[in-house]
Structures are given as structure tokens and as C-alpha cells.
Amino acid sequence: LSLAERLPLIRGRLDRNGHGVFAPSPLKLRLYLRVPVPAHRKALIRLLLCSHMLGVDPEILRYQERDKPPVPRFARLCRFCHLAMESEAHALLGCSTPSLAAMRASLLRDISRIIPDI
């Protein structure tokens, strides 16, 4: 997966091994597979595996605009803020649009309530 262009959120992932050293571990059970709410687990996995509707995938852009060539990745501006390239990381962590920022703040509050040590 380290070479997969379409999987930016899991590309090059390293986990701490038994000796405390960060190393690749492709056969490890991931914590996101233990999310108890099936709809949440499915949404998270779709995000990680790029099976979402963000303007990142040229195939999606080609499908939506059949007669036009795909838009180069660097030119795919965020449909919410129009300031940065739309990507999974930008949508989750960086977009400054008030509605996304409010949802992000709510998510972080929920996470810190459930996992206080994070």
C-alpha cells in the first residue's frame, strides 16, 4: 500500500511493534475495524479506502462530467472553501468552512470524551 496513490490516509502507515519501534505491520487488526456502530465503521473505511465522493478521484470527476477531461489533482479546489486542494486530510482537518469546522469541533469533543488520553 505504500505505493498506492489512491490511499493517502493509509499509505506508509507505521505502527509501534513489541519493541516500541515504529515499523510497517500490514497484517495487524486495525482499531477502525472495531468501531461499534456499523454505519460509522463503514463511513470510516470508505474514507480510508478512498471510496467517497470528495473531489480527489479523477474517475469520479470524469463520471460527473462525461465530456470533459479529468481535472489535474493540484487544480481540484475544495468545494467548500475554494482555498486549498480538496483531499481527505483537508476535509477532515484543514478546511476552514464554518460548517465543517463546527462538525470537526464536535467530533473532537466526542473523541476526547470517549478517549480522554488521546
N, C-alpha and C positions, 0 to 999 in steps of 0.2 A: 504493500500500500504506500510505501514511501515515495514511489514514483508517480502515483496516481494524481493527475492534475485535478480531477473532479472531486477529490475528497480532502479539501484543505483542513477540515477540523480534526481529522484523524491521521493525516499524513505525518510521518516521522514521529509518531507518538512513542514516548518512553515512559516506563513505569519503574518504580523502585523495586528492585529484586530483594531476595532474602538477606543480602549483604549490605543493603542500604544504597546500592549503586543504581543509577538510572540506566536502563537498558531496554531494548525492544522486547515485547512479550506478546507476540501475535495470537497465542492460544489461551489467553487469560480471560476469565469471565469478567465482563465489564459491568461496572456499577449501574450504568444506564439500563441494563437488561433487567435490573431488579426494581425498577420504578413500579410501584404497586398499581397505579391507575393505568389500565391498558391504553386508553386514548393518549395519555401523556407520554407513555413509553413509545408508542407508535410515532407520535409527533417528533420526539427527540431523535429516534432512529432515522426518521426521514430527513431531518436536518443534518445529521451526521453523515448520511449516505447520499446527500445531495438529491434527494427525491422530493423537492419542494418547488414552490413557484417564485422564488426570488429570481431576479434578472441576472443570474450568473451563468446559466447553461445556454450555450448557443443553440442547442436543439429546441429548447423551449421558445427562444426568441424567433427561430426560424419557423416554428409551428404557428406562432401567433401572427406573424407577418409573412405569409407564404411567398409573396413575390419579391421580397427584399433579401439581400444577403445578410448573414449574421452580423451583429454589431460586435466590433472588437471588444475584448474584456475591459480594457482600460477606459473605453468610452461608455460603458454601461453605468450611468449615474443612478444613484439611489432615487427611487421613485417618490420617496417621502421628503428628503431634504435637498436633493439635487446638488449636493456639495461634494460627495465622495463616490467612489466606485461601489456599486451595490455588491455586497458579499455577505456570507453568513456571519462573519465576525462583525462587520459593520452594523448589520441589522440587530444583532444581539447586544453588542457592547458599545458601539460608537455613534449611532445615528442620534442627532440632536432634536429630531422632531418631537414636540411635546407629547404626543400620544404614545410614541414608542418609549420615550424617556419615563413616562408615568408607569407604563407596563413593566419596564425594566426595574424601576424602583420597587414596585410591588413584588416582583419576582425575587429580588434580592432580600427584601424583608421576610418573605416566606421562607426562603432558603436559610437565612440566618436564624429564624425561629426554630426551624426543624433541625438544622445542623449548626449549633452555636459556635463550634470550634473552627468553622471554615474561614 
